[in-house]
Amino acid sequence: MSQRKYNTVSLIRKKRDGKSLSSDEIEFMVRSYTDDEIPDYQMSAFLMAAFLRGLTDGEAASLTKSMLHSGVVLDLSHISGKKVDKHSTGGVGDKLSLILAPIVASCGVPVPMISGRGLGHTGGTLDKLESIPGFTVDVTLERYLEILKRQNMVLVGQTEEVAPADKRLYALRDVTATVESIPLIAGSIMSKKLAEGIDALVLDVKFGSGAFMQEHSQAMELAKTLVGIGEEFGKRTIAYMTDMDQPLGYAIGNWLEVRESIDALRGGGPDDVMEITHLLAGTMIHLGGKAGTVEEGIDQSRGAIQDGSAWKKWLEIVAEQGGDTKLVENPGIYPAAEHVKDVKAVEDGYISAMNAYEIGMVSLELGAGRRAKEDRIDPAAGILLKKKVGDRVKKGETIARFYTNNRNEMDKSEHFFLNAITFSNTKPDKRQLITHQVDTNGVHPWNR
C-alpha cells in the first residue's frame, strides 16, 4: 500500500493551477490509484487537469516510468532474436496489426504484441481479435511467454502483471474525454511497450480527421516524443507519419476488419492498407536484424504474403489462442448482423472528403464501439465502404453498407454518415499516405 505522504486534492489543485508535479508526487498518484487508494473520480479530475494544463517533459517521463514500474517488466532474453513490436496511435479501419504481426513473425522476427481495446471512435485490436469465436486475448504471463516461444508472436491484452496502472488509466481516459493529450498518450504507449521486453519498436503515428492528433504538427510532436522516450530507454524506435483523413481500407468494425485482414493475408487487401502494412512490417524486419535495410524488409514482407507463409502463421496463431480456424478459413459462414442497409449517394460527383472521425462514431452507434467502458461490443456491427475519396459516384449509387443488430440506429446513423461525406464536381488531388519518418536522427520526409 502507498504511504499517504501527499494530499490527493492538493496535488489535483496543484496541477489544475498549472504547476509542475515532482517525480515523487506523480509516482504517488500512479501508485495510489493502482492500489485503489484513489477513486476513479479523483483520478479523472487529475487526468482532466493534466489534459488542460499539460505536462512538462519531466512530468511525462515520470509518468511513463511510474506506469512502467507499476508491474512486471518482462525479460525475454531467453527467446532468441531481437524482439520488435509495432504500435499505432489509432484510427478508423486500422487493422494493420492483424496483418503485419504474422508477416513479421513468419520472417523470423519475434513479435510480443500486447494491444488495447477501442478508444472513442477507433476500434481496438483486442476487440477485433475477440470477434473470432474462441480467440483468447486474456492470458497469464506464463501463457504469454509460452505462446511467444512456440509461435514467434503473441496477440494479447495486458496481463494484470504488466503495467497495471496503464491498463486502468487507459480505460478511464476513454470515458472522461482525456484521450487526446500528447504526454498521456506517450506515457500510456511507452509504459506498455517497454514492459513487454522489446528490443525495438515501430510506431504508426496518424494525423487527419480520424486521428487523435488531427493536426500534422501535433502528430509530429507526439512522434518525436515517443521516439525520444524509446531511445532514452535504449530501444531502437522509428515512427512514421500516416494519413488518417479518411478510413483505412474499406471495412470498419470488428469482424468486418478481420475479414479484410484475411483478404490481405491471402494476397488481396486494399492498396492503402497494404502500403502502410508493408512499410511497418519491413521496418520491423529490418530492426529485427533480418534485413539490411527497410527496403529489403519491405521485399521480405511482400514475399511472406506471396509465398503463403504469413497466412500459415496467421492460422497457427488463431489456433494457438483458441480461435475457430474453420471460420477464419471460410469467413462467409460467419453469423451476419440481423439488419443490413445500403447507404446511397445524395448527388452526382466525386467524393472529395470523408470525415473519418464522424464515420468512426457512426460505426460506434451501430454497435461496433463503446460509449462507456462497461459497454458490450457487437462483433458483427460496422460499415463496409463501397466508395472512397477520389471515386466518382452517381446519385442513388451505394456508397456504404451498414451492419447492425440494433435497427433503431439505422436512420440516425445514415444521416450522420452522409453528413460526413463531401461531394465536389472535380476530382480531388491524391493525398500522400505516408509523409515522414522520425528516428533518433530527426525528421525525414518520406518520398519513396
Secondary structure, 3 states (H helix, E strand, C coil): CCCCCCCHHHHHHHHHCCCCCCHHHHHHHHHHHHCCCCCHHHHHHHHHHHHHHCCCHHHHHHHHHHHHCCCCCCCCCCCCCCCEEEEECCCCCCCHHHHHHHHHHHCCCCEEEECCCCECCECCHHHHHHCCCCCCCCCCHHHHHHHHHHHCEEEECCCCCCCHHHHHHHHHHHCCCCCCCHHHHHHHHHHHHHHCCCCEEEEEEEECCCCCCCCHHHHHHHHHHHHHHHHHCCCEEEEEEEECCCCCCCEECHHHHHHHHHHHHCCCCCHHHHHHHHHHHHHHHHHCCCCCCHHHHHHHHHHHHHCCHHHHHHHHHHHHCCCCHHHHHCHHHCCCCCEEEEEECCCCEEEEEECHHHHHHHHHHHHHCCCCCCCCCCCCCEEEECCCCCCEECCCCEEEEEEECCHHHHHHHHHHHHHCEEEECCCCCCCCCEEEEEECCEEEECCC
